[in-house]
Amino acid sequence: MAKPIVYLTGAGPGDAKLITVRGVESIKSADCIIYDYLVNPDLLKFARSDAKLIYVGKKAGAHTLSQDKINQLLLKQARRHNVVVRLKGGDPFIFGRGAEEALYLKKNKIDFEVVPGVTSAIAVATYAGIPLTARSENSTVGFITGNEDPAKQNSNINWSALVKALGTMVFLMGIGNLEKIVQKLIESGKSPQALVALIRWGTTVKQQTLTGNLGNIVRLAKKNKIAPPAIIVVGEVVKFRKDLNWFEKKPLLGKRIVITRTREQASILAEKLTDLGAEAIEIPTIKIIPLLKDRQIKEALAKKYDWIIFSSQNGVKEFSEFLQRNNKDSRIFCCAKICAIGSETQKALKNIGIVADFVPSEFRGEAILEYFSRLDLKQKKFLILRARQARDILPQGLKKLEAQVKTIDLYDTCLEKASTPKLRECLKQGVDLVTFASSSTVKNFIALLGKDYRRLLKGVGIISIGPVTSATIREYGLKVNQEARVYTIEGLVKVILKE
């Protein structure tokens, strides 16, 4: 058995993308992850499905476990697992008590490694548009704890030295002691006119920045109800925020948007919305179940078809896995032409080396029938690869045009019941918009909510990917706020920005 090791890993300041590559690698390798309150939950997506997750959240006035008990927990899990990751907000060695944990592990002969993280002391100010150093203003910066060890009788901070030596001061974990910090700085010679910024939930979609000076910042903080987690920046560099504030100008900053696609597809839309500043909440309502119709596909493709139609990117995925299982490639299509319903389906085909011959301008069966109605389809053979629950309008319409049609259901969909608790909790906290990318996501979403879905969705905007999905939404007595003109992820993003 390999010797156990504990990784003390910095999770970064809040934005999940600011974790280091080494940090992600440690999470992926972990048998057990012990994580803090300030760790972005999105980082846990990198964990293996069999990894044990233990929350030991520590926030002001509410500790799930004391530091001594966390140390003991680390030791206990290291004796049970080969790889334990202690996931800590920011950097483990910047006011993170990582040194205490490392020393405890060393004392108990447990190997450890420290994976540095991007500290909030730097990143949060950057996201607020405040450079901690600027040649025209200062060349020194200091990081100070705003929450010293309460067991100490006297402060270790030399306030007079700080005021004399530092151009910029950054206080971490200091909002609870803001009044005391301001008093100490002024008593030590800092001007009441010195600029101050308070930055709450920095680098996240909940970021809030308040600026003032030492003379008025306490009053402003109380008025605006600034609470932890937040950092305090003192110095003339705060004035640069007026011109350099970039993050808080993102068009969707602070908007909470629910995405209801499958687990695999939701991440694509979530990433685009997150880049625009939104809090994208992935609530998969659909679970894809492969039907493994290998024998039927082989028998069908042993014949020659004029057209093969892929109805969705999920169908392309299942067909791609069929090719891999059977050591086949696109030559299996022979001389058939390929039709893709939707640009996402077209992209999925292109990713496996297949170029679609025809993509309808409107991504639904009616548009395909309109196109083929202009052609002579007598004796033409069509193979439709689709979902079990797909509409029959396309195969029936082609038959009316005298084509020979064969359909194979590549996959089925079912309700993702595991999403129910998360969905109800996020609606309870408040949501701005819900996006629907298909009729099945609508039906499953309503099923997850139950009979009181109208009450739960009161005041929530609804975004639809297209007319078929919109019709299903209205069947449930709900209003569609915006409908995409182009039935793609990009089309959804465009109407969300409009809404």
Disulfide bonds with the S-S distance in Angstrom:
none
